[in-house]
């Protein structure tokens, strides 16, 4: 049976670290939005995705980031291999670069193989109103 994959949950974060015995530590999770110091801004984030695989084999997986105008501002792709079929496992996309040129809701989307694009997560992006301290 050909591999298929279903997304259970997606976390947007700064990094995912692998520890002893394959434990994963999520660093800097963005739960309610992303704050940038100014616009334009180039962001580098991770997507940590909890998934459930069915079947055997590999699938190409693509990630894209759309700005509030639905224009693609970042993307990444890789190959996923079916693991722990029928049980939850994880996939991490590190170093997802995208350009922030406006405030608003950014859409993190994914697709596997020839499937349609699906929303993994949506987060608002804000510009910080804090001014740097004088030295």
GIGI-V496281 format. One record per residue. N is the residue number from 1. RES is the residue in one letter. NEAR is the number of other C-alpha atoms within 10 Angstrom. Layout:
n->N res->RES near->NEAR
n->N res->RES near->NEAR
//
This chain:
n->1 res->X near->7
n->2 res->X near->10
n->3 res->X near->18
n->4 res->X near->20
n->5 res->X near->20
n->6 res->X near->14
n->7 res->X near->19
n->8 res->X near->13
n->9 res->X near->12
n->10 res->X near->19
n->11 res->X near->18
n->12 res->X near->25
n->13 res->X near->19
n->14 res->X near->19
n->15 res->X near->20
n->16 res->X near->20
n->17 res->X near->11
n->18 res->X near->11
n->19 res->X near->9
n->20 res->X near->6
n->21 res->X near->6
n->22 res->X near->8
n->23 res->X near->9
n->24 res->X near->13
n->25 res->X near->11
n->26 res->X near->17
n->27 res->X near->13
n->28 res->X near->14
n->29 res->X near->18
n->30 res->X near->15
n->31 res->X near->10
n->32 res->X near->10
n->33 res->X near->16
n->34 res->X near->20
n->35 res->X near->14
n->36 res->X near->17
n->37 res->X near->13
n->38 res->X near->15
n->39 res->X near->14
n->40 res->X near->12
n->41 res->X near->14
n->42 res->X near->15
n->43 res->X near->15
n->44 res->X near->15
n->45 res->X near->20
n->46 res->X near->21
n->47 res->X near->24
n->48 res->X near->22
n->49 res->X near->20
n->50 res->X near->17
n->51 res->X near->20
n->52 res->X near->19
n->53 res->X near->22
n->54 res->X near->17
n->55 res->X near->14
n->56 res->X near->14
n->57 res->X near->14
n->58 res->X near->16
n->59 res->X near->19
n->60 res->X near->13
n->61 res->X near->20
n->62 res->X near->18
n->63 res->X near->21
n->64 res->X near->23
n->65 res->X near->24
n->66 res->X near->20
n->67 res->X near->22
n->68 res->X near->16
n->69 res->X near->10
n->70 res->X near->11
n->71 res->X near->12
n->72 res->X near->16
n->73 res->X near->16
n->74 res->X near->19
n->75 res->X near->16
n->76 res->X near->16
n->77 res->X near->15
n->78 res->X near->11
n->79 res->X near->12
n->80 res->X near->19
n->81 res->X near->16
n->82 res->X near->20
n->83 res->X near->19
n->84 res->X near->13
n->85 res->X near->16
n->86 res->X near->13
n->87 res->X near->11
n->88 res->X near->15
n->89 res->X near->16
n->90 res->X near->17
n->91 res->X near->15
n->92 res->X near->15
n->93 res->X near->19
n->94 res->X near->16
n->95 res->X near->14
n->96 res->X near->18
n->97 res->X near->17
n->98 res->X near->20
n->99 res->X near->17
n->100 res->X near->22
n->101 res->X near->15
n->102 res->X near->17
n->103 res->X near->17
n->104 res->X near->17
n->105 res->X near->18
n->106 res->X near->24
n->107 res->X near->21
n->108 res->X near->23
n->109 res->X near->18
n->110 res->X near->21
n->111 res->X near->21
n->112 res->X near->22
n->113 res->X near->15
n->114 res->X near->9
n->115 res->X near->10
n->116 res->X near->10
n->117 res->X near->14
n->118 res->X near->15
n->119 res->X near->16
n->120 res->X near->20
n->121 res->X near->16
n->122 res->X near->17
n->123 res->X near->16
n->124 res->X near->16
n->125 res->X near->20
n->126 res->X near->18
n->127 res->X near->17
n->128 res->X near->12
n->129 res->X near->10
n->130 res->X near->7
n->131 res->X near->7
n->132 res->X near->7
n->133 res->X near->5
n->134 res->X near->4
n->135 res->X near->3
//
